[in-house]
Amino acid sequence: MLFMISMERTLILLKPDCVQRRLMGRVISRLEDKGLNFLAMKMLQVTPELARQHYVEHIDKPFYPALEGFITGSPILAAVVEGPEAIRVVREMLGATNGRNASPGTVRGDFSSSRQMNLVHASDGPEAAIREIDLYFSKAEVCNYEPTIRPWLRATDE
């Protein structure tokens, strides 16, 4: 019985605390070690306008001013990652949003003890991934390719 695993793309943001704590390479390595493919990556400074576009659903919440101050306070690294069920896989690898509740072995479980300073953002669903990728990357910035190691990462029917 054949079944196809859906290939997905997701946006990840290595947030200011990840950049400042010099954890970017460790997070990227974990995702690559899992077999996920990086299609785009760039470092940038999030502007208040981009923060409002990204976090539009939170603008009216009491915590939004602190969130905007945090995400605009230092450069971030934005990336597009692709793989089978990438959205779920990445979110599970990151762990619970609050680092104090994240399981050991997850990025947040190993490196975070904060709700807000939780190192990495990842899209929470397919629609969010499309919207968020489009906020941070043009079509021309996303490099579609098949890694030569692909046959050694998963079976041909996956």
C-alpha positions in Angstrom: 0.0 0.0 0.0 1.5 3.3 -1.1 0.8 6.6 0.5 2.4 9.9 -0.1 3.7 12.1 2.6 3.1 15.8 1.9 6.1 17.9 1.2 5.6 21.2 3.0 7.4 24.5 3.3 7.4 26.5 6.5 8.9 29.8 7.6 11.3 29.9 10.5 12.6 33.0 12.2 15.6 32.7 14.5 14.6 35.5 16.8 16.7 38.2 18.4 17.5 36.1 21.4 18.7 33.3 19.2 20.9 35.6 17.2 22.3 37.4 20.3 23.0 34.2 22.2 24.9 32.8 19.1 22.6 29.8 18.8 21.8 30.1 15.1 24.2 27.4 13.9 23.0 24.9 16.5 19.4 25.4 15.5 20.2 25.2 11.8 22.2 22.1 12.3 19.4 20.4 14.1 17.0 21.1 11.3 19.5 19.9 8.6 20.3 16.8 10.7 16.6 16.0 10.6 16.8 16.0 6.7 15.0 19.3 6.2 16.0 21.4 3.2 16.8 25.1 3.5 15.4 26.9 0.4 16.0 30.5 1.4 17.8 32.3 4.2 18.6 35.9 5.1 19.4 38.1 8.0 17.4 41.2 8.4 16.2 43.8 10.9 12.4 43.5 11.5 10.8 46.9 11.2 7.7 47.9 13.3 5.7 47.7 10.0 6.8 44.2 9.2 6.2 43.1 12.9 2.6 44.4 12.6 2.1 42.5 9.4 3.5 39.3 10.8 1.7 39.5 14.1 -1.5 41.1 12.9 -3.7 38.8 15.0 -1.9 40.1 18.2 -1.8 43.8 17.6 -4.7 44.6 20.0 -3.5 42.3 22.7 -1.9 43.8 25.8 1.4 42.0 25.2 1.9 43.2 21.7 4.0 46.3 22.4 6.6 44.2 24.3 6.5 41.6 21.4 7.1 44.3 18.8 9.9 45.8 20.9 11.5 42.3 21.2 11.3 41.3 17.6 12.6 44.6 16.3 15.3 44.9 19.0 18.0 43.0 17.1 18.5 41.3 13.7 16.8 38.0 13.0 17.5 35.2 10.6 14.6 34.2 8.3 14.5 31.0 6.4 12.2 28.8 4.3 12.5 25.1 5.2 11.0 22.2 3.2 10.5 18.6 3.9 7.8 15.9 4.5 5.3 17.3 7.0 7.8 20.1 7.6 5.3 22.3 9.6 4.6 19.6 12.2 8.1 18.3 12.3 9.7 21.7 12.9 7.1 22.7 15.5 7.7 19.4 17.4 11.5 19.9 17.2 11.1 23.4 18.6 9.0 22.3 21.6 6.3 24.1 23.6 6.1 27.9 23.0 7.0 28.5 26.7 10.6 27.3 27.1 9.8 26.3 30.7 7.3 23.8 29.5 9.3 22.5 26.5 10.6 18.9 26.7 14.3 18.3 26.9 15.7 17.5 23.5 13.7 20.2 21.8 15.3 23.5 20.9 13.3 25.4 23.5 13.6 22.6 26.1 17.4 22.8 25.7 18.0 26.5 25.3 15.0 28.5 26.6 13.4 29.2 29.9 11.1 32.0 28.8 7.6 32.4 27.2 8.6 35.3 25.0 12.3 34.7 24.5 11.8 31.3 22.9 14.4 31.6 20.2 12.5 30.5 17.1 9.2 31.2 15.3 7.7 28.6 13.0 4.5 28.8 11.0 1.6 27.0 12.7 -0.2 25.7 9.6 -0.1 25.7 5.8 -2.0 29.0 5.3 0.2 30.8 7.8 3.3 29.3 6.2 2.3 30.7 2.7 1.4 34.1 4.2 4.6 34.4 6.3 6.9 33.2 3.6 5.5 35.8 1.3 6.1 38.5 4.0 9.8 37.7 4.2 10.8 36.4 0.8 10.1 37.1 -2.9 9.6 34.2 -5.2 13.1 34.9 -6.7 14.7 34.5 -3.3 13.5 30.9 -2.8 15.8 28.4 -4.4 14.1 25.2 -5.4 16.4 22.2 -5.5 16.7 18.5 -4.6 19.6 17.7 -2.4 21.9 15.0 -3.8 21.6 13.2 -0.4 17.8 12.9 -0.8 17.8 9.1 -1.7 19.6 8.5 1.6 17.1 10.4 3.7 13.8 8.6 3.0 12.3 6.0 0.8 11.2 6.8 -2.8 7.5 6.6 -1.8 7.9 9.2 1.0 
